[in-house]
Amino acid sequence: MKGIKSRIGLLIVGILIGSISGFLYWRFIGCESGTCPISSSPYISTLYGAVLGGLLFSIFRIERKGE
């Protein structure tokens, strides 16, 4: 049960970090013309960052000594 909680915790942390990164990408780098499908909208950029952050952090596993 602890393994599932730690994996879900890592996934949530990844989603939060990814969504913050996606929003910051839109804020500082995103295009204003609207021709960029990902970085022209703060909602799409944040959602895309959350998905990528969740995928990235879901590949990690927390291993404890003795397990």
mmCIF file of the N, C-alpha and C atoms, coordinates in Angstrom:
data_MODEL
# 
_entry.id   MODEL 
# 
loop_
_atom_site.group_PDB 
_atom_site.id 
_atom_site.type_symbol 
_atom_site.label_atom_id 
_atom_site.label_alt_id 
_atom_site.label_comp_id 
_atom_site.label_asym_id 
_atom_site.label_entity_id 
_atom_site.label_seq_id 
_atom_site.pdbx_PDB_ins_code 
_atom_site.Cartn_x 
_atom_site.Cartn_y 
_atom_site.Cartn_z 
_atom_site.occupancy 
_atom_site.B_iso_or_equiv 
_atom_site.pdbx_formal_charge 
_atom_site.auth_seq_id 
_atom_site.auth_comp_id 
_atom_site.auth_asym_id 
_atom_site.auth_atom_id 
_atom_site.pdbx_PDB_model_num 
ATOM 1   N N  . MET A 1 1  ? 0.820  -1.198 0.000   1.00 0.00 ? 1  MET A N  1 
ATOM 2   C CA . MET A 1 1  ? 0.000  0.000  0.000   1.00 0.00 ? 1  MET A CA 1 
ATOM 3   C C  . MET A 1 1  ? 0.859  1.255  0.000   1.00 0.00 ? 1  MET A C  1 
ATOM 4   N N  . LYS A 1 2  ? 2.014  1.198  0.689   1.00 0.00 ? 2  LYS A N  1 
ATOM 5   C CA . LYS A 1 2  ? 2.884  2.366  0.718   1.00 0.00 ? 2  LYS A CA 1 
ATOM 6   C C  . LYS A 1 2  ? 3.449  2.663  -0.661  1.00 0.00 ? 2  LYS A C  1 
ATOM 7   N N  . GLY A 1 3  ? 3.688  1.612  -1.442  1.00 0.00 ? 3  GLY A N  1 
ATOM 8   C CA . GLY A 1 3  ? 4.225  1.796  -2.787  1.00 0.00 ? 3  GLY A CA 1 
ATOM 9   C C  . GLY A 1 3  ? 3.259  2.543  -3.688  1.00 0.00 ? 3  GLY A C  1 
ATOM 10  N N  . ILE A 1 4  ? 1.978  2.226  -3.547  1.00 0.00 ? 4  ILE A N  1 
ATOM 11  C CA . ILE A 1 4  ? 0.964  2.894  -4.363  1.00 0.00 ? 4  ILE A CA 1 
ATOM 12  C C  . ILE A 1 4  ? 0.859  4.363  -3.973  1.00 0.00 ? 4  ILE A C  1 
ATOM 13  N N  . LYS A 1 5  ? 0.897  4.631  -2.671  1.00 0.00 ? 5  LYS A N  1 
ATOM 14  C CA . LYS A 1 5  ? 0.808  6.018  -2.211  1.00 0.00 ? 5  LYS A CA 1 
ATOM 15  C C  . LYS A 1 5  ? 2.001  6.836  -2.680  1.00 0.00 ? 5  LYS A C  1 
ATOM 16  N N  . SER A 1 6  ? 3.182  6.243  -2.654  1.00 0.00 ? 6  SER A N  1 
ATOM 17  C CA . SER A 1 6  ? 4.358  6.994  -3.088  1.00 0.00 ? 6  SER A CA 1 
ATOM 18  C C  . SER A 1 6  ? 4.333  7.238  -4.596  1.00 0.00 ? 6  SER A C  1 
ATOM 19  N N  . ARG A 1 7  ? 3.823  6.274  -5.359  1.00 0.00 ? 7  ARG A N  1 
ATOM 20  C CA . ARG A 1 7  ? 3.730  6.476  -6.817  1.00 0.00 ? 7  ARG A CA 1 
ATOM 21  C C  . ARG A 1 7  ? 2.708  7.553  -7.159  1.00 0.00 ? 7  ARG A C  1 
ATOM 22  N N  . ILE A 1 8  ? 1.574  7.548  -6.451  1.00 0.00 ? 8  ILE A N  1 
ATOM 23  C CA . ILE A 1 8  ? 0.554  8.566  -6.682  1.00 0.00 ? 8  ILE A CA 1 
ATOM 24  C C  . ILE A 1 8  ? 1.079  9.932  -6.246  1.00 0.00 ? 8  ILE A C  1 
ATOM 25  N N  . GLY A 1 9  ? 1.816  9.958  -5.145  1.00 0.00 ? 9  GLY A N  1 
ATOM 26  C CA . GLY A 1 9  ? 2.414  11.214 -4.688  1.00 0.00 ? 9  GLY A CA 1 
ATOM 27  C C  . GLY A 1 9  ? 3.395  11.768 -5.701  1.00 0.00 ? 9  GLY A C  1 
ATOM 28  N N  . LEU A 1 10 ? 4.219  10.893 -6.263  1.00 0.00 ? 10 LEU A N  1 
ATOM 29  C CA . LEU A 1 10 ? 5.154  11.333 -7.296  1.00 0.00 ? 10 LEU A CA 1 
ATOM 30  C C  . LEU A 1 10 ? 4.420  11.837 -8.528  1.00 0.00 ? 10 LEU A C  1 
ATOM 31  N N  . LEU A 1 11 ? 3.345  11.166 -8.898  1.00 0.00 ? 11 LEU A N  1 
ATOM 32  C CA . LEU A 1 11 ? 2.556  11.584 -10.056 1.00 0.00 ? 11 LEU A CA 1 
ATOM 33  C C  . LEU A 1 11 ? 1.946  12.967 -9.828  1.00 0.00 ? 11 LEU A C  1 
ATOM 34  N N  . ILE A 1 12 ? 1.422  13.201 -8.640  1.00 0.00 ? 12 ILE A N  1 
ATOM 35  C CA . ILE A 1 12 ? 0.822  14.502 -8.323  1.00 0.00 ? 12 ILE A CA 1 
ATOM 36  C C  . ILE A 1 12 ? 1.879  15.598 -8.334  1.00 0.00 ? 12 ILE A C  1 
ATOM 37  N N  . VAL A 1 13 ? 3.046  15.313 -7.779  1.00 0.00 ? 13 VAL A N  1 
ATOM 38  C CA . VAL A 1 13 ? 4.139  16.295 -7.799  1.00 0.00 ? 13 VAL A CA 1 
ATOM 39  C C  . VAL A 1 13 ? 4.539  16.595 -9.239  1.00 0.00 ? 13 VAL A C  1 
ATOM 40  N N  . GLY A 1 14 ? 4.616  15.571 -10.082 1.00 0.00 ? 14 GLY A N  1 
ATOM 41  C CA . GLY A 1 14 ? 4.960  15.766 -11.485 1.00 0.00 ? 14 GLY A CA 1 
ATOM 42  C C  . GLY A 1 14 ? 3.934  16.615 -12.221 1.00 0.00 ? 14 GLY A C  1 
ATOM 43  N N  . ILE A 1 15 ? 2.658  16.371 -11.942 1.00 0.00 ? 15 ILE A N  1 
ATOM 44  C CA . ILE A 1 15 ? 1.601  17.158 -12.578 1.00 0.00 ? 15 ILE A CA 1 
ATOM 45  C C  . ILE A 1 15 ? 1.683  18.618 -12.135 1.00 0.00 ? 15 ILE A C  1 
ATOM 46  N N  . LEU A 1 16 ? 1.918  18.843 -10.846 1.00 0.00 ? 16 LEU A N  1 
ATOM 47  C CA . LEU A 1 16 ? 2.018  20.226 -10.353 1.00 0.00 ? 16 LEU A CA 1 
ATOM 48  C C  . LEU A 1 16 ? 3.228  20.952 -10.938 1.00 0.00 ? 16 LEU A C  1 
ATOM 49  N N  . ILE A 1 17 ? 4.376  20.299 -10.935 1.00 0.00 ? 17 ILE A N  1 
ATOM 50  C CA . ILE A 1 17 ? 5.576  20.932 -11.499 1.00 0.00 ? 17 ILE A CA 1 
ATOM 51  C C  . ILE A 1 17 ? 5.403  21.163 -13.000 1.00 0.00 ? 17 ILE A C  1 
ATOM 52  N N  . GLY A 1 18 ? 4.820  20.195 -13.692 1.00 0.00 ? 18 GLY A N  1 
ATOM 53  C CA . GLY A 1 18 ? 4.603  20.348 -15.127 1.00 0.00 ? 18 GLY A CA 1 
ATOM 54  C C  . GLY A 1 18 ? 3.631  21.465 -15.462 1.00 0.00 ? 18 GLY A C  1 
ATOM 55  N N  . SER A 1 19 ? 2.557  21.585 -14.689 1.00 0.00 ? 19 SER A N  1 
ATOM 56  C CA . SER A 1 19 ? 1.594  22.643 -14.978 1.00 0.00 ? 19 SER A CA 1 
ATOM 57  C C  . SER A 1 19 ? 2.173  24.023 -14.691 1.00 0.00 ? 19 SER A C  1 
ATOM 58  N N  . ILE A 1 20 ? 2.949  24.145 -13.637 1.00 0.00 ? 20 ILE A N  1 
ATOM 59  C CA . ILE A 1 20 ? 3.612  25.424 -13.360 1.00 0.00 ? 20 ILE A CA 1 
ATOM 60  C C  . ILE A 1 20 ? 4.610  25.750 -14.465 1.00 0.00 ? 20 ILE A C  1 
ATOM 61  N N  . SER A 1 21 ? 5.353  24.743 -14.909 1.00 0.00 ? 21 SER A N  1 
ATOM 62  C CA . SER A 1 21 ? 6.315  24.955 -15.997 1.00 0.00 ? 21 SER A CA 1 
ATOM 63  C C  . SER A 1 21 ? 5.619  25.337 -17.292 1.00 0.00 ? 21 SER A C  1 
ATOM 64  N N  . GLY A 1 22 ? 4.496  24.686 -17.587 1.00 0.00 ? 22 GLY A N  1 
ATOM 65  C CA . GLY A 1 22 ? 3.736  25.017 -18.791 1.00 0.00 ? 22 GLY A CA 1 
ATOM 66  C C  . GLY A 1 22 ? 3.211  26.443 -18.760 1.00 0.00 ? 22 GLY A C  1 
ATOM 67  N N  . PHE A 1 23 ? 2.702  26.862 -17.600 1.00 0.00 ? 23 PHE A N  1 
ATOM 68  C CA . PHE A 1 23 ? 2.220  28.233 -17.481 1.00 0.00 ? 23 PHE A CA 1 
ATOM 69  C C  . PHE A 1 23 ? 3.353  29.234 -17.629 1.00 0.00 ? 23 PHE A C  1 
ATOM 70  N N  . LEU A 1 24 ? 4.497  28.956 -16.987 1.00 0.00 ? 24 LEU A N  1 
ATOM 71  C CA . LEU A 1 24 ? 5.642  29.865 -17.105 1.00 0.00 ? 24 LEU A CA 1 
ATOM 72  C C  . LEU A 1 24 ? 6.174  29.912 -18.534 1.00 0.00 ? 24 LEU A C  1 
ATOM 73  N N  . TYR A 1 25 ? 6.113  28.789 -19.238 1.00 0.00 ? 25 TYR A N  1 
ATOM 74  C CA . TYR A 1 25 ? 6.521  28.768 -20.637 1.00 0.00 ? 25 TYR A CA 1 
ATOM 75  C C  . TYR A 1 25 ? 5.619  29.685 -21.459 1.00 0.00 ? 25 TYR A C  1 
ATOM 76  N N  . TRP A 1 26 ? 4.305  29.600 -21.214 1.00 0.00 ? 26 TRP A N  1 
ATOM 77  C CA . TRP A 1 26 ? 3.382  30.486 -21.928 1.00 0.00 ? 26 TRP A CA 1 
ATOM 78  C C  . TRP A 1 26 ? 3.645  31.943 -21.573 1.00 0.00 ? 26 TRP A C  1 
ATOM 79  N N  . ARG A 1 27 ? 3.895  32.210 -20.297 1.00 0.00 ? 27 ARG A N  1 
ATOM 80  C CA . ARG A 1 27 ? 4.057  33.591 -19.825 1.00 0.00 ? 27 ARG A CA 1 
ATOM 81  C C  . ARG A 1 27 ? 5.305  34.257 -20.397 1.00 0.00 ? 27 ARG A C  1 
ATOM 82  N N  . PHE A 1 28 ? 6.423  33.544 -20.439 1.00 0.00 ? 28 PHE A N  1 
ATOM 83  C CA . PHE A 1 28 ? 7.677  34.172 -20.829 1.00 0.00 ? 28 PHE A CA 1 
ATOM 84  C C  . PHE A 1 28 ? 8.124  33.857 -22.248 1.00 0.00 ? 28 PHE A C  1 
ATOM 85  N N  . ILE A 1 29 ? 7.696  32.754 -22.831 1.00 0.00 ? 29 ILE A N  1 
ATOM 86  C CA . ILE A 1 29 ? 8.185  32.369 -24.149 1.00 0.00 ? 29 ILE A CA 1 
ATOM 87  C C  . ILE A 1 29 ? 7.068  32.291 -25.186 1.00 0.00 ? 29 ILE A C  1 
ATOM 88  N N  . GLY A 1 30 ? 5.847  32.016 -24.775 1.00 0.00 ? 30 GLY A N  1 
ATOM 89  C CA . GLY A 1 30 ? 4.733  31.772 -25.687 1.00 0.00 ? 30 GLY A CA 1 
ATOM 90  C C  . GLY A 1 30 ? 4.555  32.853 -26.745 1.00 0.00 ? 30 GLY A C  1 
ATOM 91  N N  . CYS A 1 31 ? 3.964  32.448 -27.861 1.00 0.00 ? 31 CYS A N  1 
ATOM 92  C CA . CYS A 1 31 ? 3.791  33.398 -28.968 1.00 0.00 ? 31 CYS A CA 1 
ATOM 93  C C  . CYS A 1 31 ? 2.476  34.160 -28.822 1.00 0.00 ? 31 CYS A C  1 
ATOM 94  N N  . GLU A 1 32 ? 2.456  35.369 -29.280 1.00 0.00 ? 32 GLU A N  1 
ATOM 95  C CA . GLU A 1 32 ? 1.282  36.225 -29.150 1.00 0.00 ? 32 GLU A CA 1 
ATOM 96  C C  . GLU A 1 32 ? 0.406  36.212 -30.392 1.00 0.00 ? 32 GLU A C  1 
ATOM 97  N N  . SER A 1 33 ? 0.928  35.732 -31.507 1.00 0.00 ? 33 SER A N  1 
ATOM 98  C CA . SER A 1 33 ? 0.174  35.798 -32.747 1.00 0.00 ? 33 SER A CA 1 
ATOM 99  C C  . SER A 1 33 ? -0.958 34.783 -32.815 1.00 0.00 ? 33 SER A C  1 
ATOM 100 N N  . GLY A 1 34 ? -0.909 33.738 -32.023 1.00 0.00 ? 34 GLY A N  1 
ATOM 101 C CA . GLY A 1 34 ? -1.946 32.722 -32.036 1.00 0.00 ? 34 GLY A CA 1 
ATOM 102 C C  . GLY A 1 34 ? -1.685 31.600 -33.018 1.00 0.00 ? 34 GLY A C  1 
ATOM 103 N N  . THR A 1 35 ? -0.554 31.626 -33.694 1.00 0.00 ? 35 THR A N  1 
ATOM 104 C CA . THR A 1 35 ? -0.261 30.584 -34.672 1.00 0.00 ? 35 THR A CA 1 
ATOM 105 C C  . THR A 1 35 ? 0.389  29.356 -34.040 1.00 0.00 ? 35 THR A C  1 
ATOM 106 N N  . CYS A 1 36 ? 0.855  29.487 -32.824 1.00 0.00 ? 36 CYS A N  1 
ATOM 107 C CA . CYS A 1 36 ? 1.468  28.355 -32.123 1.00 0.00 ? 36 CYS A CA 1 
ATOM 108 C C  . CYS A 1 36 ? 0.359  27.647 -31.339 1.00 0.00 ? 36 CYS A C  1 
ATOM 109 N N  . PRO A 1 37 ? 0.019  26.419 -31.679 1.00 0.00 ? 37 PRO A N  1 
ATOM 110 C CA . PRO A 1 37 ? -1.140 25.785 -31.030 1.00 0.00 ? 37 PRO A CA 1 
ATOM 111 C C  . PRO A 1 37 ? -0.950 25.498 -29.540 1.00 0.00 ? 37 PRO A C  1 
ATOM 112 N N  . ILE A 1 38 ? 0.265  25.268 -29.096 1.00 0.00 ? 38 ILE A N  1 
ATOM 113 C CA . ILE A 1 38 ? 0.464  24.942 -27.683 1.00 0.00 ? 38 ILE A CA 1 
ATOM 114 C C  . ILE A 1 38 ? 0.732  26.190 -26.853 1.00 0.00 ? 38 ILE A C  1 
ATOM 115 N N  . SER A 1 39 ? 1.573  27.058 -27.328 1.00 0.00 ? 39 SER A N  1 
ATOM 116 C CA . SER A 1 39 ? 2.004  28.175 -26.487 1.00 0.00 ? 39 SER A CA 1 
ATOM 117 C C  . SER A 1 39 ? 1.202  29.460 -26.691 1.00 0.00 ? 39 SER A C  1 
ATOM 118 N N  . SER A 1 40 ? 0.122  29.422 -27.469 1.00 0.00 ? 40 SER A N  1 
ATOM 119 C CA . SER A 1 40 ? -0.650 30.644 -27.652 1.00 0.00 ? 40 SER A CA 1 
ATOM 120 C C  . SER A 1 40 ? -1.732 30.812 -26.584 1.00 0.00 ? 40 SER A C  1 
ATOM 121 N N  . SER A 1 41 ? -2.116 29.735 -25.919 1.00 0.00 ? 41 SER A N  1 
ATOM 122 C CA . SER A 1 41 ? -3.151 29.795 -24.894 1.00 0.00 ? 41 SER A CA 1 
ATOM 123 C C  . SER A 1 41 ? -2.578 29.344 -23.552 1.00 0.00 ? 41 SER A C  1 
ATOM 124 N N  . PRO A 1 42 ? -2.860 30.068 -22.475 1.00 0.00 ? 42 PRO A N  1 
ATOM 125 C CA . PRO A 1 42 ? -2.330 29.641 -21.169 1.00 0.00 ? 42 PRO A CA 1 
ATOM 126 C C  . PRO A 1 42 ? -2.948 28.320 -20.700 1.00 0.00 ? 42 PRO A C  1 
ATOM 127 N N  . TYR A 1 43 ? -4.188 28.058 -21.077 1.00 0.00 ? 43 TYR A N  1 
ATOM 128 C CA . TYR A 1 43 ? -4.843 26.824 -20.646 1.00 0.00 ? 43 TYR A CA 1 
ATOM 129 C C  . TYR A 1 43 ? -4.238 25.601 -21.332 1.00 0.00 ? 43 TYR A C  1 
ATOM 130 N N  . ILE A 1 44 ? -4.028 25.695 -22.615 1.00 0.00 ? 44 ILE A N  1 
ATOM 131 C CA . ILE A 1 44 ? -3.455 24.571 -23.351 1.00 0.00 ? 44 ILE A CA 1 
ATOM 132 C C  . ILE A 1 44 ? -2.010 24.343 -22.937 1.00 0.00 ? 44 ILE A C  1 
ATOM 133 N N  . SER A 1 45 ? -1.264 25.408 -22.763 1.00 0.00 ? 45 SER A N  1 
ATOM 134 C CA . SER A 1 45 ? 0.134  25.283 -22.356 1.00 0.00 ? 45 SER A CA 1 
ATOM 135 C C  . SER A 1 45 ? 0.249  24.670 -20.963 1.00 0.00 ? 45 SER A C  1 
ATOM 136 N N  . THR A 1 46 ? -0.621 25.067 -20.044 1.00 0.00 ? 46 THR A N  1 
ATOM 137 C CA . THR A 1 46 ? -0.611 24.512 -18.695 1.00 0.00 ? 46 THR A CA 1 
ATOM 138 C C  . THR A 1 46 ? -1.020 23.047 -18.710 1.00 0.00 ? 46 THR A C  1 
ATOM 139 N N  . LEU A 1 47 ? -2.039 22.706 -19.475 1.00 0.00 ? 47 LEU A N  1 
ATOM 140 C CA . LEU A 1 47 ? -2.480 21.319 -19.578 1.00 0.00 ? 47 LEU A CA 1 
ATOM 141 C C  . LEU A 1 47 ? -1.406 20.441 -20.204 1.00 0.00 ? 47 LEU A C  1 
ATOM 142 N N  . TYR A 1 48 ? -0.777 20.926 -21.248 1.00 0.00 ? 48 TYR A N  1 
ATOM 143 C CA . TYR A 1 48 ? 0.295  20.180 -21.907 1.00 0.00 ? 48 TYR A CA 1 
ATOM 144 C C  . TYR A 1 48 ? 1.466  19.960 -20.946 1.00 0.00 ? 48 TYR A C  1 
ATOM 145 N N  . GLY A 1 49 ? 1.830  20.964 -20.188 1.00 0.00 ? 49 GLY A N  1 
ATOM 146 C CA . GLY A 1 49 ? 2.891  20.826 -19.203 1.00 0.00 ? 49 GLY A CA 1 
ATOM 147 C C  . GLY A 1 49 ? 2.531  19.836 -18.110 1.00 0.00 ? 49 GLY A C  1 
ATOM 148 N N  . ALA A 1 50 ? 1.253  19.831 -17.676 1.00 0.00 ? 50 ALA A N  1 
ATOM 149 C CA . ALA A 1 50 ? 0.812  18.894 -16.643 1.00 0.00 ? 50 ALA A CA 1 
ATOM 150 C C  . ALA A 1 50 ? 0.897  17.452 -17.141 1.00 0.00 ? 50 ALA A C  1 
ATOM 151 N N  . VAL A 1 51 ? 0.499  17.226 -18.388 1.00 0.00 ? 51 VAL A N  1 
ATOM 152 C CA . VAL A 1 51 ? 0.570  15.879 -18.964 1.00 0.00 ? 51 VAL A CA 1 
ATOM 153 C C  . VAL A 1 51 ? 2.023  15.422 -19.066 1.00 0.00 ? 51 VAL A C  1 
ATOM 154 N N  . LEU A 1 52 ? 2.885  16.286 -19.567 1.00 0.00 ? 52 LEU A N  1 
ATOM 155 C CA . LEU A 1 52 ? 4.291  15.907 -19.699 1.00 0.00 ? 52 LEU A CA 1 
ATOM 156 C C  . LEU A 1 52 ? 4.951  15.703 -18.332 1.00 0.00 ? 52 LEU A C  1 
ATOM 157 N N  . GLY A 1 53 ? 4.632  16.540 -17.363 1.00 0.00 ? 53 GLY A N  1 
ATOM 158 C CA . GLY A 1 53 ? 5.172  16.375 -16.019 1.00 0.00 ? 53 GLY A CA 1 
ATOM 159 C C  . GLY A 1 53 ? 4.699  15.079 -15.378 1.00 0.00 ? 53 GLY A C  1 
ATOM 160 N N  . GLY A 1 54 ? 3.425  14.753 -15.556 1.00 0.00 ? 54 GLY A N  1 
ATOM 161 C CA . GLY A 1 54 ? 2.898  13.498 -15.026 1.00 0.00 ? 54 GLY A CA 1 
ATOM 162 C C  . GLY A 1 54 ? 3.550  12.287 -15.671 1.00 0.00 ? 54 GLY A C  1 
ATOM 163 N N  . LEU A 1 55 ? 3.741  12.343 -16.975 1.00 0.00 ? 55 LEU A N  1 
ATOM 164 C CA . LEU A 1 55 ? 4.405  11.241 -17.670 1.00 0.00 ? 55 LEU A CA 1 
ATOM 165 C C  . LEU A 1 55 ? 5.855  11.099 -17.230 1.00 0.00 ? 55 LEU A C  1 
ATOM 166 N N  . LEU A 1 56 ? 6.539  12.207 -17.087 1.00 0.00 ? 56 LEU A N  1 
ATOM 167 C CA . LEU A 1 56 ? 7.943  12.164 -16.703 1.00 0.00 ? 56 LEU A CA 1 
ATOM 168 C C  . LEU A 1 56 ? 8.119  11.602 -15.295 1.00 0.00 ? 56 LEU A C  1 
ATOM 169 N N  . PHE A 1 57 ? 7.321  12.073 -14.359 1.00 0.00 ? 57 PHE A N  1 
ATOM 170 C CA . PHE A 1 57 ? 7.476  11.630 -12.974 1.00 0.00 ? 57 PHE A CA 1 
ATOM 171 C C  . PHE A 1 57 ? 6.908  10.233 -12.748 1.00 0.00 ? 57 PHE A C  1 
ATOM 172 N N  . SER A 1 58 ? 6.051  9.744  -13.636 1.00 0.00 ? 58 SER A N  1 
ATOM 173 C CA . SER A 1 58 ? 5.492  8.405  -13.443 1.00 0.00 ? 58 SER A CA 1 
ATOM 174 C C  . SER A 1 58 ? 6.506  7.304  -13.751 1.00 0.00 ? 58 SER A C  1 
ATOM 175 N N  . ILE A 1 59 ? 7.617  7.631  -14.391 1.00 0.00 ? 59 ILE A N  1 
ATOM 176 C CA . ILE A 1 59 ? 8.609  6.601  -14.679 1.00 0.00 ? 59 ILE A CA 1 
ATOM 177 C C  . ILE A 1 59 ? 9.533  6.357  -13.499 1.00 0.00 ? 59 ILE A C  1 
ATOM 178 N N  . PHE A 1 60 ? 9.526  7.236  -12.499 1.00 0.00 ? 60 PHE A N  1 
ATOM 179 C CA . PHE A 1 60 ? 10.382 7.080  -11.336 1.00 0.00 ? 60 PHE A CA 1 
ATOM 180 C C  . PHE A 1 60 ? 9.712  6.188  -10.301 1.00 0.00 ? 60 PHE A C  1 
ATOM 181 N N  . ARG A 1 61 ? 10.517 5.450  -9.571  1.00 0.00 ? 61 ARG A N  1 
ATOM 182 C CA . ARG A 1 61 ? 10.033 4.616  -8.486  1.00 0.00 ? 61 ARG A CA 1 
ATOM 183 C C  . ARG A 1 61 ? 10.847 4.906  -7.247  1.00 0.00 ? 61 ARG A C  1 
ATOM 184 N N  . ILE A 1 62 ? 10.184 4.939  -6.111  1.00 0.00 ? 62 ILE A N  1 
ATOM 185 C CA . ILE A 1 62 ? 10.873 5.126  -4.837  1.00 0.00 ? 62 ILE A CA 1 
ATOM 186 C C  . ILE A 1 62 ? 11.125 3.746  -4.254  1.00 0.00 ? 62 ILE A C  1 
ATOM 187 N N  . GLU A 1 63 ? 12.382 3.406  -4.091  1.00 0.00 ? 63 GLU A N  1 
ATOM 188 C CA . GLU A 1 63 ? 12.748 2.113  -3.525  1.00 0.00 ? 63 GLU A CA 1 
ATOM 189 C C  . GLU A 1 63 ? 13.202 2.316  -2.088  1.00 0.00 ? 63 GLU A C  1 
ATOM 190 N N  . ARG A 1 64 ? 12.689 1.533  -1.197  1.00 0.00 ? 64 ARG A N  1 
ATOM 191 C CA . ARG A 1 64 ? 13.059 1.618  0.208   1.00 0.00 ? 64 ARG A CA 1 
ATOM 192 C C  . ARG A 1 64 ? 13.975 0.455  0.555   1.00 0.00 ? 64 ARG A C  1 
ATOM 193 N N  . LYS A 1 65 ? 14.855 0.669  1.498   1.00 0.00 ? 65 LYS A N  1 
ATOM 194 C CA . LYS A 1 65 ? 15.752 -0.398 1.936   1.00 0.00 ? 65 LYS A CA 1 
ATOM 195 C C  . LYS A 1 65 ? 14.957 -1.503 2.616   1.00 0.00 ? 65 LYS A C  1 
ATOM 196 N N  . GLY A 1 66 ? 15.284 -2.722 2.296   1.00 0.00 ? 66 GLY A N  1 
ATOM 197 C CA . GLY A 1 66 ? 14.631 -3.841 2.928   1.00 0.00 ? 66 GLY A CA 1 
ATOM 198 C C  . GLY A 1 66 ? 13.381 -4.310 2.230   1.00 0.00 ? 66 GLY A C  1 
ATOM 199 N N  . GLU A 1 67 ? 12.998 -3.716 1.119   1.00 0.00 ? 67 GLU A N  1 
ATOM 200 C CA . GLU A 1 67 ? 11.798 -4.134 0.403   1.00 0.00 ? 67 GLU A CA 1 
ATOM 201 C C  . GLU A 1 67 ? 12.151 -4.866 -0.853  1.00 0.00 ? 67 GLU A C  1 
# 
